Structures are given as C-alpha cells and as structure tokens.
Amino acid sequence: METSRFRLNPRRARLVILFSASEVYFRVTRPSLDLDVLTGRKVGKSPMAIWAQVDAFCAYRARPGEIRYWDQGQKTVNRHGFMSTPDLDVEKPQNTIRIAFLGGSSTAGTGRNLADVETGPFKVAELLRESHPGARVEYINAALGGYSTFESYGRLWSRVRFFEPDIAIVYHGWNDLGYFCRADNLQDYRTRPDGSWSLGKMTSAERVLEPWPIDPLIGWSATLSAARVRLAGPLNGEASPVSEDGELRTEWDPRGLETFRTNLRLLRESSRTLDIELFVAKQATMIVPDLPEQYRERCNYGANKLDHDAHVRAFDALYRVIDDEFPEGRVIDVTPLSGDPDIFLDHIHVNSSGASKIAALVADTIGPLFDELATRCQDDRSPRRASF
C-alpha cells in the first residue's frame, strides 16, 4: 500500500517521459545555456562563443554552417563566414553585380531573428532582380550582431574586398552609440586589460537577458532555460556590460561622434581605393521624440547607458554627420520608418514587414546606379566604375 503513493498515473508518467526526452534533446543538440551568465549574475564564457569565432581583422565572424543565434532559431552562415548569404565563389563571375551590406544585428537579421529570406539584404537583391530581369545579382551580408563601424571597416578591407563588390551599403547607428559613453578608452576597444581579445571567459559580467525572478529555479533545466531565452529574447545582438549604478545618462561624450565620423571617412576612402560605390543609410529606430511610454518599454536604453531623450539627440547627431560627409545621392534615408510600432520588435530590430520596407528604400536609392551597372553588364563591359 505504501508504494502506491509514489506510483505515477498514466498522464503524469507521459509528462515525465516527455520532459525527460526534451531534456535529453536540448542537452545533446543545443549549446549549453547558463542563465546566471546570460543575465549578468556571474562571469562566465562569452555567450557569443555559441555562434562566433575570433577574426584577426574584424574582432569576430560567424561560424560556417547552420547555427542557433541566442537559441532563437536557425541562421545560415556560408563557408566564408557571411550570415544569411548564399554560398558564392571569391572570384566574381563575369557580368555579375555584387552588393555588400555592412552593419549590425538589424542588417544581419539577428538579435530578433529573421529567417535568411526575410533579411533586408536578401530582399534588396530580390527587388533588383525583379526590376532588372536580365541582371545577375549577388549579395554579401557582411553584417553581424554587435558590429559597429569599427568592425565593418575591418571586414571591408580585410575580407569583403576580395569578393569585388560593386556597391557597398553601410547601415549603422545603434551599436556606434555604445562607445559614445566610453570615449576615454577607445584606444583599447575590443581588448582586455592585458591587450588580448578572445571569445573565451569574460573578465566581467555581461548581460544578454534581463534577469527574471524565476531564473534561479529553472536554471538547472536545459528545456526550461531554452524556453525562457526564447520567450524573453536578447537585449541586443551582443552582450552588454552590466551597469554598476544602473543609472542612465542624459548626455554623451562628443568625442564618440567624431570617432563615428572618422570611421565613415575610412569606409569612404577605402571604398574609393577599392573601386566600390558606397552608400550610407540613416538607421531607423523606435527611439523617437514623444514616444508613448507603452512603446518605450520595448527599448533597451541600458545597453548604451543613455536615457530616451539622450538617444534621440545622439541619433540626430549621427544623421547630421552622415549628411556632412556624403552627398545626397549616396545617403539612404530610412528614418521615415522610425517610431512605427508595427514594424519594430524593440528599439532597433524590425520584423519581416519592416525589413521589406527598409529594402524598398535601399533598392530605390541605389536604383539609378544599379541601372547604369546593369546596362554595362548587358553591353559585356565591366560594371565597375569610380565616379565617387
């Protein structure tokens, strides 16, 4: 009679078997998720090590193959380390127009994962193929979560240039604001105190997820941890340092703005040297003046340690720099989409509809140049030009 109290009824037995099978599945097929590390409660192995590997010239690149980025669904990385990019040869086929996209998680389609075919670069290429049926179009999504203009510059001159892109599109803003508040030590950007850089054990706590009270109770389970990560979603495409005081600043260091300006100039001059036609986009954001409080809750102000109004002013300053440094025809203004709650999932990442709208603006702006390149291809001439 005593043993009957410990006997599971059939329904409970099925639940136990199902949960046990789920535990085995997640432990065998998925990377280990430590909620204490992901929420910044303790120092641990970099969460980026799940999907990234160190790159000598641009800090890191994605691991080739199918990866799970923050456990939010699969993304494809080609053999050259370009995310959501079809496989392509280094040598460009004759009469082919190649477009390279440089940016962070919103361009890579990560942070709030988009399927490969829902990313902006994929959709831009599709739009250009539709409008130019005879043109052969290839694209390189050279963006990655956490990239700023620092990494994109490194990736352009060290990796992307060998694929001979005809057009490059820069879509940056949010991640560059991250160093607006640490202008005192930008000479040590991406390095540890000893000058090294790796994706191994962190030297300080970094936060990918906002802590939940339930985390200590479910952290032992691979199944519950995976579900919790999927439900919450990451703060951003890359881990951000845990703020010691938690207070958001109302001002930012103007030296960070000049760093952004210089990085754009480096991208521009490198593109001119490499005979690449460069366009720079004004990144769209949910952070706009007079944003209702209900939508401010979606935004991650802590990543850059700036409050809402400071972010608005910082974005405006970035846009002015872009206008100062590039002629009107080379600026892609995506800001008409800013503040639209129907296309933004958080402060910077868009859904599939938002990616389509951004792609339409990009394709429309580069359209006149693309027309000329397509005509040159049809005439069996090299599409390359150096007018900018």
Contacts in CASP RR format, 6 or more apart in sequence:
PFRMAT RR
TARGET T0000
AUTHOR 0000-0000-0000
METHOD contacts of the structure
MODEL  1
METSRFRLNPRRARLVILFSASEVYFRVTRPSLDLDVLTGRKVGKSPMAI
WAQVDAFCAYRARPGEIRYWDQGQKTVNRHGFMSTPDLDVEKPQNTIRIA
FLGGSSTAGTGRNLADVETGPFKVAELLRESHPGARVEYINAALGGYSTF
ESYGRLWSRVRFFEPDIAIVYHGWNDLGYFCRADNLQDYRTRPDGSWSLG
KMTSAERVLEPWPIDPLIGWSATLSAARVRLAGPLNGEASPVSEDGELRT
EWDPRGLETFRTNLRLLRESSRTLDIELFVAKQATMIVPDLPEQYRERCN
YGANKLDHDAHVRAFDALYRVIDDEFPEGRVIDVTPLSGDPDIFLDHIHV
NSSGASKIAALVADTIGPLFDELATRCQDDRSPRRASF
8 16 0 8 1.000
19 223 0 8 1.000
22 223 0 8 1.000
23 221 0 8 1.000
23 222 0 8 1.000
23 223 0 8 1.000
26 222 0 8 1.000
26 223 0 8 1.000
26 226 0 8 1.000
27 222 0 8 1.000
30 68 0 8 1.000
30 71 0 8 1.000
30 222 0 8 1.000
30 226 0 8 1.000
31 50 0 8 1.000
31 68 0 8 1.000
31 71 0 8 1.000
32 222 0 8 1.000
33 71 0 8 1.000
33 222 0 8 1.000
33 225 0 8 1.000
33 226 0 8 1.000
33 229 0 8 1.000
34 44 0 8 1.000
34 45 0 8 1.000
34 219 0 8 1.000
35 41 0 8 1.000
35 209 0 8 1.000
35 215 0 8 1.000
35 218 0 8 1.000
35 219 0 8 1.000
35 225 0 8 1.000
35 228 0 8 1.000
36 42 0 8 1.000
36 215 0 8 1.000
36 219 0 8 1.000
37 43 0 8 1.000
37 44 0 8 1.000
37 45 0 8 1.000
37 47 0 8 1.000
38 47 0 8 1.000
38 207 0 8 1.000
38 208 0 8 1.000
38 209 0 8 1.000
38 229 0 8 1.000
39 207 0 8 1.000
39 208 0 8 1.000
39 209 0 8 1.000
39 210 0 8 1.000
39 211 0 8 1.000
39 212 0 8 1.000
39 215 0 8 1.000
40 205 0 8 1.000
40 206 0 8 1.000
40 207 0 8 1.000
40 208 0 8 1.000
40 211 0 8 1.000
40 242 0 8 1.000
41 205 0 8 1.000
41 211 0 8 1.000
41 215 0 8 1.000
42 205 0 8 1.000
43 201 0 8 1.000
43 202 0 8 1.000
43 203 0 8 1.000
43 204 0 8 1.000
43 205 0 8 1.000
44 201 0 8 1.000
44 202 0 8 1.000
45 200 0 8 1.000
45 201 0 8 1.000
45 202 0 8 1.000
46 198 0 8 1.000
46 199 0 8 1.000
46 200 0 8 1.000
46 201 0 8 1.000
46 202 0 8 1.000
46 206 0 8 1.000
46 239 0 8 1.000
47 70 0 8 1.000
47 206 0 8 1.000
47 208 0 8 1.000
47 239 0 8 1.000
48 60 0 8 1.000
48 199 0 8 1.000
48 238 0 8 1.000
48 239 0 8 1.000
49 199 0 8 1.000
49 200 0 8 1.000
50 67 0 8 1.000
50 68 0 8 1.000
50 69 0 8 1.000
50 70 0 8 1.000
51 62 0 8 1.000
51 63 0 8 1.000
51 67 0 8 1.000
51 68 0 8 1.000
51 69 0 8 1.000
51 70 0 8 1.000
51 75 0 8 1.000
52 60 0 8 1.000
52 61 0 8 1.000
52 62 0 8 1.000
52 63 0 8 1.000
52 144 0 8 1.000
52 199 0 8 1.000
53 60 0 8 1.000
53 61 0 8 1.000
53 62 0 8 1.000
53 63 0 8 1.000
53 199 0 8 1.000
54 60 0 8 1.000
54 197 0 8 1.000
54 198 0 8 1.000
54 199 0 8 1.000
55 61 0 8 1.000
55 155 0 8 1.000
55 159 0 8 1.000
56 158 0 8 1.000
57 154 0 8 1.000
57 155 0 8 1.000
57 157 0 8 1.000
57 158 0 8 1.000
57 159 0 8 1.000
58 147 0 8 1.000
58 151 0 8 1.000
58 152 0 8 1.000
58 154 0 8 1.000
58 155 0 8 1.000
58 158 0 8 1.000
58 159 0 8 1.000
59 150 0 8 1.000
59 151 0 8 1.000
59 190 0 8 1.000
59 197 0 8 1.000
60 144 0 8 1.000
60 151 0 8 1.000
60 199 0 8 1.000
61 81 0 8 1.000
61 144 0 8 1.000
61 155 0 8 1.000
61 159 0 8 1.000
62 75 0 8 1.000
62 77 0 8 1.000
62 81 0 8 1.000
62 82 0 8 1.000
62 83 0 8 1.000
62 144 0 8 1.000
63 77 0 8 1.000
63 81 0 8 1.000
64 77 0 8 1.000
64 78 0 8 1.000
64 79 0 8 1.000
64 80 0 8 1.000
64 81 0 8 1.000
65 76 0 8 1.000
65 77 0 8 1.000
65 78 0 8 1.000
66 74 0 8 1.000
66 75 0 8 1.000
66 76 0 8 1.000
66 77 0 8 1.000
67 74 0 8 1.000
67 75 0 8 1.000
67 77 0 8 1.000
68 74 0 8 1.000
68 75 0 8 1.000
69 75 0 8 1.000
69 110 0 8 1.000
69 111 0 8 1.000
69 113 0 8 1.000
70 110 0 8 1.000
70 111 0 8 1.000
70 113 0 8 1.000
70 208 0 8 1.000
70 229 0 8 1.000
70 233 0 8 1.000
70 234 0 8 1.000
70 237 0 8 1.000
71 226 0 8 1.000
71 229 0 8 1.000
71 230 0 8 1.000
72 110 0 8 1.000
72 111 0 8 1.000
72 112 0 8 1.000
72 113 0 8 1.000
72 229 0 8 1.000
72 230 0 8 1.000
72 233 0 8 1.000
72 234 0 8 1.000
73 113 0 8 1.000
75 83 0 8 1.000
75 84 0 8 1.000
75 109 0 8 1.000
75 110 0 8 1.000
75 113 0 8 1.000
75 116 0 8 1.000
76 83 0 8 1.000
76 84 0 8 1.000
76 85 0 8 1.000
76 116 0 8 1.000
77 83 0 8 1.000
77 84 0 8 1.000
77 85 0 8 1.000
78 85 0 8 1.000
78 86 0 8 1.000
78 87 0 8 1.000
78 88 0 8 1.000
79 87 0 8 1.000
80 88 0 8 1.000
80 90 0 8 1.000
80 159 0 8 1.000
80 163 0 8 1.000
82 140 0 8 1.000
82 141 0 8 1.000
82 142 0 8 1.000
83 108 0 8 1.000
83 109 0 8 1.000
83 110 0 8 1.000
83 141 0 8 1.000
83 143 0 8 1.000
83 144 0 8 1.000
84 108 0 8 1.000
84 109 0 8 1.000
84 116 0 8 1.000
84 119 0 8 1.000
84 121 0 8 1.000
84 122 0 8 1.000
84 141 0 8 1.000
85 121 0 8 1.000
85 139 0 8 1.000
85 140 0 8 1.000
85 141 0 8 1.000
86 138 0 8 1.000
88 138 0 8 1.000
88 140 0 8 1.000
88 163 0 8 1.000
90 162 0 8 1.000
90 163 0 8 1.000
92 98 0 8 1.000
92 138 0 8 1.000
92 163 0 8 1.000
92 164 0 8 1.000
93 136 0 8 1.000
93 138 0 8 1.000
95 136 0 8 1.000
95 377 0 8 1.000
95 378 0 8 1.000
95 380 0 8 1.000
95 383 0 8 1.000
96 136 0 8 1.000
96 137 0 8 1.000
96 138 0 8 1.000
96 377 0 8 1.000
96 383 0 8 1.000
97 128 0 8 1.000
97 135 0 8 1.000
97 136 0 8 1.000
97 137 0 8 1.000
97 138 0 8 1.000
97 166 0 8 1.000
97 167 0 8 1.000
97 370 0 8 1.000
97 373 0 8 1.000
97 374 0 8 1.000
97 377 0 8 1.000
97 383 0 8 1.000
98 137 0 8 1.000
98 138 0 8 1.000
98 139 0 8 1.000
98 140 0 8 1.000
98 163 0 8 1.000
98 164 0 8 1.000
98 165 0 8 1.000
98 166 0 8 1.000
98 167 0 8 1.000
99 121 0 8 1.000
99 124 0 8 1.000
99 125 0 8 1.000
99 128 0 8 1.000
99 137 0 8 1.000
99 138 0 8 1.000
99 139 0 8 1.000
99 140 0 8 1.000
99 165 0 8 1.000
99 166 0 8 1.000
99 167 0 8 1.000
99 168 0 8 1.000
99 169 0 8 1.000
99 366 0 8 1.000
100 139 0 8 1.000
100 140 0 8 1.000
100 142 0 8 1.000
100 156 0 8 1.000
100 160 0 8 1.000
100 163 0 8 1.000
100 165 0 8 1.000
100 167 0 8 1.000
100 168 0 8 1.000
100 169 0 8 1.000
100 276 0 8 1.000
101 107 0 8 1.000
101 120 0 8 1.000
101 121 0 8 1.000
101 124 0 8 1.000
101 139 0 8 1.000
101 140 0 8 1.000
101 141 0 8 1.000
101 142 0 8 1.000
101 143 0 8 1.000
101 168 0 8 1.000
101 169 0 8 1.000
101 171 0 8 1.000
102 142 0 8 1.000
102 143 0 8 1.000
102 147 0 8 1.000
102 152 0 8 1.000
102 155 0 8 1.000
102 156 0 8 1.000
102 160 0 8 1.000
102 168 0 8 1.000
102 169 0 8 1.000
102 170 0 8 1.000
102 171 0 8 1.000
102 172 0 8 1.000
102 267 0 8 1.000
103 142 0 8 1.000
103 143 0 8 1.000
103 144 0 8 1.000
103 147 0 8 1.000
103 152 0 8 1.000
103 170 0 8 1.000
103 171 0 8 1.000
103 172 0 8 1.000
103 175 0 8 1.000
104 143 0 8 1.000
104 144 0 8 1.000
104 145 0 8 1.000
104 146 0 8 1.000
104 147 0 8 1.000
104 148 0 8 1.000
104 152 0 8 1.000
104 171 0 8 1.000
104 172 0 8 1.000
104 174 0 8 1.000
104 175 0 8 1.000
104 237 0 8 1.000
105 111 0 8 1.000
105 143 0 8 1.000
105 144 0 8 1.000
105 145 0 8 1.000
105 146 0 8 1.000
105 147 0 8 1.000
105 175 0 8 1.000
105 236 0 8 1.000
105 237 0 8 1.000
105 238 0 8 1.000
105 348 0 8 1.000
105 349 0 8 1.000
106 143 0 8 1.000
106 171 0 8 1.000
106 174 0 8 1.000
106 283 0 8 1.000
106 348 0 8 1.000
106 349 0 8 1.000
106 350 0 8 1.000
107 119 0 8 1.000
107 120 0 8 1.000
107 121 0 8 1.000
107 141 0 8 1.000
107 143 0 8 1.000
107 171 0 8 1.000
108 119 0 8 1.000
108 141 0 8 1.000
108 143 0 8 1.000
108 144 0 8 1.000
108 145 0 8 1.000
108 147 0 8 1.000
109 118 0 8 1.000
109 119 0 8 1.000
109 120 0 8 1.000
109 143 0 8 1.000
109 349 0 8 1.000
109 355 0 8 1.000
110 144 0 8 1.000
110 145 0 8 1.000
110 237 0 8 1.000
111 145 0 8 1.000
111 233 0 8 1.000
111 234 0 8 1.000
111 236 0 8 1.000
111 237 0 8 1.000
111 349 0 8 1.000
112 233 0 8 1.000
112 234 0 8 1.000
112 345 0 8 1.000
112 346 0 8 1.000
112 349 0 8 1.000
112 351 0 8 1.000
114 120 0 8 1.000
114 351 0 8 1.000
114 352 0 8 1.000
114 355 0 8 1.000
115 352 0 8 1.000
116 122 0 8 1.000
118 352 0 8 1.000
118 355 0 8 1.000
119 141 0 8 1.000
119 355 0 8 1.000
120 355 0 8 1.000
120 356 0 8 1.000
120 358 0 8 1.000
120 359 0 8 1.000
120 362 0 8 1.000
121 139 0 8 1.000
121 140 0 8 1.000
121 141 0 8 1.000
121 143 0 8 1.000
121 359 0 8 1.000
122 139 0 8 1.000
122 141 0 8 1.000
123 355 0 8 1.000
123 356 0 8 1.000
123 359 0 8 1.000
124 139 0 8 1.000
124 169 0 8 1.000
124 359 0 8 1.000
124 362 0 8 1.000
124 363 0 8 1.000
125 137 0 8 1.000
125 138 0 8 1.000
125 139 0 8 1.000
126 359 0 8 1.000
127 359 0 8 1.000
127 360 0 8 1.000
127 363 0 8 1.000
128 135 0 8 1.000
128 137 0 8 1.000
128 363 0 8 1.000
128 367 0 8 1.000
128 370 0 8 1.000
129 135 0 8 1.000
129 137 0 8 1.000
131 363 0 8 1.000
131 367 0 8 1.000
132 370 0 8 1.000
132 371 0 8 1.000
132 374 0 8 1.000
134 374 0 8 1.000
134 378 0 8 1.000
135 370 0 8 1.000
135 374 0 8 1.000
135 377 0 8 1.000
135 378 0 8 1.000
136 377 0 8 1.000
140 160 0 8 1.000
140 163 0 8 1.000
140 165 0 8 1.000
142 152 0 8 1.000
142 155 0 8 1.000
142 156 0 8 1.000
142 159 0 8 1.000
142 160 0 8 1.000
143 152 0 8 1.000
143 171 0 8 1.000
144 151 0 8 1.000
145 175 0 8 1.000
145 236 0 8 1.000
145 237 0 8 1.000
145 238 0 8 1.000
146 175 0 8 1.000
146 236 0 8 1.000
146 237 0 8 1.000
146 238 0 8 1.000
147 155 0 8 1.000
147 172 0 8 1.000
147 175 0 8 1.000
148 172 0 8 1.000
148 173 0 8 1.000
148 175 0 8 1.000
148 176 0 8 1.000
148 178 0 8 1.000
148 179 0 8 1.000
148 263 0 8 1.000
149 170 0 8 1.000
149 172 0 8 1.000
149 176 0 8 1.000
149 260 0 8 1.000
149 263 0 8 1.000
149 264 0 8 1.000
149 267 0 8 1.000
150 189 0 8 1.000
150 190 0 8 1.000
150 263 0 8 1.000
152 170 0 8 1.000
152 172 0 8 1.000
152 267 0 8 1.000
153 263 0 8 1.000
153 266 0 8 1.000
153 267 0 8 1.000
153 270 0 8 1.000
156 168 0 8 1.000
156 267 0 8 1.000
156 270 0 8 1.000
156 271 0 8 1.000
156 274 0 8 1.000
157 270 0 8 1.000
157 274 0 8 1.000
160 168 0 8 1.000
161 270 0 8 1.000
161 274 0 8 1.000
161 276 0 8 1.000
164 384 0 8 1.000
165 276 0 8 1.000
166 276 0 8 1.000
166 277 0 8 1.000
166 373 0 8 1.000
166 383 0 8 1.000
166 384 0 8 1.000
167 276 0 8 1.000
167 277 0 8 1.000
167 278 0 8 1.000
167 279 0 8 1.000
167 366 0 8 1.000
167 369 0 8 1.000
167 370 0 8 1.000
167 373 0 8 1.000
168 267 0 8 1.000
168 271 0 8 1.000
168 276 0 8 1.000
168 277 0 8 1.000
168 278 0 8 1.000
168 279 0 8 1.000
169 278 0 8 1.000
169 279 0 8 1.000
169 280 0 8 1.000
169 281 0 8 1.000
169 332 0 8 1.000
169 362 0 8 1.000
169 366 0 8 1.000
170 264 0 8 1.000
170 267 0 8 1.000
170 278 0 8 1.000
170 279 0 8 1.000
170 280 0 8 1.000
170 281 0 8 1.000
171 281 0 8 1.000
171 283 0 8 1.000
171 332 0 8 1.000
171 334 0 8 1.000
172 283 0 8 1.000
173 260 0 8 1.000
173 283 0 8 1.000
173 315 0 8 1.000
173 318 0 8 1.000
174 236 0 8 1.000
174 283 0 8 1.000
174 285 0 8 1.000
174 304 0 8 1.000
174 347 0 8 1.000
174 348 0 8 1.000
175 238 0 8 1.000
176 259 0 8 1.000
176 260 0 8 1.000
176 263 0 8 1.000
176 318 0 8 1.000
177 252 0 8 1.000
177 304 0 8 1.000
177 306 0 8 1.000
177 311 0 8 1.000
177 314 0 8 1.000
177 315 0 8 1.000
177 318 0 8 1.000
178 303 0 8 1.000
178 304 0 8 1.000
178 305 0 8 1.000
179 186 0 8 1.000
179 189 0 8 1.000
179 256 0 8 1.000
179 259 0 8 1.000
180 252 0 8 1.000
180 253 0 8 1.000
180 256 0 8 1.000
180 257 0 8 1.000
180 304 0 8 1.000
180 306 0 8 1.000
180 314 0 8 1.000
181 249 0 8 1.000
181 252 0 8 1.000
181 253 0 8 1.000
181 304 0 8 1.000
181 305 0 8 1.000
181 306 0 8 1.000
182 253 0 8 1.000
183 253 0 8 1.000
183 255 0 8 1.000
183 256 0 8 1.000
183 259 0 8 1.000
184 253 0 8 1.000
186 255 0 8 1.000
186 256 0 8 1.000
186 259 0 8 1.000
188 195 0 8 1.000
190 197 0 8 1.000
191 197 0 8 1.000
192 198 0 8 1.000
192 203 0 8 1.000
193 203 0 8 1.000
202 239 0 8 1.000
204 241 0 8 1.000
204 242 0 8 1.000
205 241 0 8 1.000
205 242 0 8 1.000
206 239 0 8 1.000
206 240 0 8 1.000
206 241 0 8 1.000
206 242 0 8 1.000
207 235 0 8 1.000
207 239 0 8 1.000
207 240 0 8 1.000
207 241 0 8 1.000
207 242 0 8 1.000
208 234 0 8 1.000
208 235 0 8 1.000
208 239 0 8 1.000
208 240 0 8 1.000
209 228 0 8 1.000
209 229 0 8 1.000
209 232 0 8 1.000
209 233 0 8 1.000
209 234 0 8 1.000
209 235 0 8 1.000
210 232 0 8 1.000
210 235 0 8 1.000
212 228 0 8 1.000
212 232 0 8 1.000
214 228 0 8 1.000
215 228 0 8 1.000
218 224 0 8 1.000
218 225 0 8 1.000
218 228 0 8 1.000
219 225 0 8 1.000
235 300 0 8 1.000
235 303 0 8 1.000
236 300 0 8 1.000
236 303 0 8 1.000
236 348 0 8 1.000
240 302 0 8 1.000
240 303 0 8 1.000
243 302 0 8 1.000
243 305 0 8 1.000
246 302 0 8 1.000
246 305 0 8 1.000
248 301 0 8 1.000
248 302 0 8 1.000
248 305 0 8 1.000
248 306 0 8 1.000
248 307 0 8 1.000
248 310 0 8 1.000
249 305 0 8 1.000
249 306 0 8 1.000
249 307 0 8 1.000
249 310 0 8 1.000
250 306 0 8 1.000
250 307 0 8 1.000
250 309 0 8 1.000
250 310 0 8 1.000
251 310 0 8 1.000
252 306 0 8 1.000
252 310 0 8 1.000
252 313 0 8 1.000
252 314 0 8 1.000
257 314 0 8 1.000
257 317 0 8 1.000
257 318 0 8 1.000
257 321 0 8 1.000
260 318 0 8 1.000
260 321 0 8 1.000
261 321 0 8 1.000
261 324 0 8 1.000
261 325 0 8 1.000
264 280 0 8 1.000
264 321 0 8 1.000
264 322 0 8 1.000
264 325 0 8 1.000
264 326 0 8 1.000
265 325 0 8 1.000
267 278 0 8 1.000
267 280 0 8 1.000
268 278 0 8 1.000
268 325 0 8 1.000
268 326 0 8 1.000
271 277 0 8 1.000
271 278 0 8 1.000
271 388 0 8 1.000
272 278 0 8 1.000
272 386 0 8 1.000
272 388 0 8 1.000
275 384 0 8 1.000
275 385 0 8 1.000
275 386 0 8 1.000
277 369 0 8 1.000
277 385 0 8 1.000
277 387 0 8 1.000
277 388 0 8 1.000
278 326 0 8 1.000
278 330 0 8 1.000
278 388 0 8 1.000
279 330 0 8 1.000
279 331 0 8 1.000
279 332 0 8 1.000
279 362 0 8 1.000
279 365 0 8 1.000
279 366 0 8 1.000
280 322 0 8 1.000
280 325 0 8 1.000
280 326 0 8 1.000
280 330 0 8 1.000
280 331 0 8 1.000
280 332 0 8 1.000
281 331 0 8 1.000
281 332 0 8 1.000
281 333 0 8 1.000
281 334 0 8 1.000
281 362 0 8 1.000
282 318 0 8 1.000
282 319 0 8 1.000
282 322 0 8 1.000
282 331 0 8 1.000
282 332 0 8 1.000
282 333 0 8 1.000
282 334 0 8 1.000
282 335 0 8 1.000
283 315 0 8 1.000
283 318 0 8 1.000
283 334 0 8 1.000
283 348 0 8 1.000
284 334 0 8 1.000
284 335 0 8 1.000
284 336 0 8 1.000
284 337 0 8 1.000
284 338 0 8 1.000
284 339 0 8 1.000
284 350 0 8 1.000
284 358 0 8 1.000
285 311 0 8 1.000
285 315 0 8 1.000
285 338 0 8 1.000
285 339 0 8 1.000
285 344 0 8 1.000
285 347 0 8 1.000
285 348 0 8 1.000
286 295 0 8 1.000
286 298 0 8 1.000
286 299 0 8 1.000
286 338 0 8 1.000
286 339 0 8 1.000
286 340 0 8 1.000
286 341 0 8 1.000
286 344 0 8 1.000
286 346 0 8 1.000
286 347 0 8 1.000
286 348 0 8 1.000
287 299 0 8 1.000
287 308 0 8 1.000
287 311 0 8 1.000
287 312 0 8 1.000
287 315 0 8 1.000
287 338 0 8 1.000
287 339 0 8 1.000
287 347 0 8 1.000
288 312 0 8 1.000
288 338 0 8 1.000
288 339 0 8 1.000
289 309 0 8 1.000
289 312 0 8 1.000
291 299 0 8 1.000
291 308 0 8 1.000
291 339 0 8 1.000
295 339 0 8 1.000
295 341 0 8 1.000
296 308 0 8 1.000
298 341 0 8 1.000
298 344 0 8 1.000
298 345 0 8 1.000
298 346 0 8 1.000
298 347 0 8 1.000
299 308 0 8 1.000
299 311 0 8 1.000
299 346 0 8 1.000
299 347 0 8 1.000
300 346 0 8 1.000
300 347 0 8 1.000
301 307 0 8 1.000
301 308 0 8 1.000
301 311 0 8 1.000
301 347 0 8 1.000
304 311 0 8 1.000
304 314 0 8 1.000
306 314 0 8 1.000
319 335 0 8 1.000
322 331 0 8 1.000
323 331 0 8 1.000
329 365 0 8 1.000
330 388 0 8 1.000
331 365 0 8 1.000
332 361 0 8 1.000
332 362 0 8 1.000
332 365 0 8 1.000
332 366 0 8 1.000
333 361 0 8 1.000
333 365 0 8 1.000
334 358 0 8 1.000
334 361 0 8 1.000
334 362 0 8 1.000
336 361 0 8 1.000
337 343 0 8 1.000
337 350 0 8 1.000
337 354 0 8 1.000
337 357 0 8 1.000
337 358 0 8 1.000
337 361 0 8 1.000
342 353 0 8 1.000
343 350 0 8 1.000
343 351 0 8 1.000
343 353 0 8 1.000
343 354 0 8 1.000
343 357 0 8 1.000
344 350 0 8 1.000
344 351 0 8 1.000
344 354 0 8 1.000
345 351 0 8 1.000
350 357 0 8 1.000
350 358 0 8 1.000
363 370 0 8 1.000
372 385 0 8 1.000
373 383 0 8 1.000
373 385 0 8 1.000
374 383 0 8 1.000
376 382 0 8 1.000
376 383 0 8 1.000
376 385 0 8 1.000
377 383 0 8 1.000
END
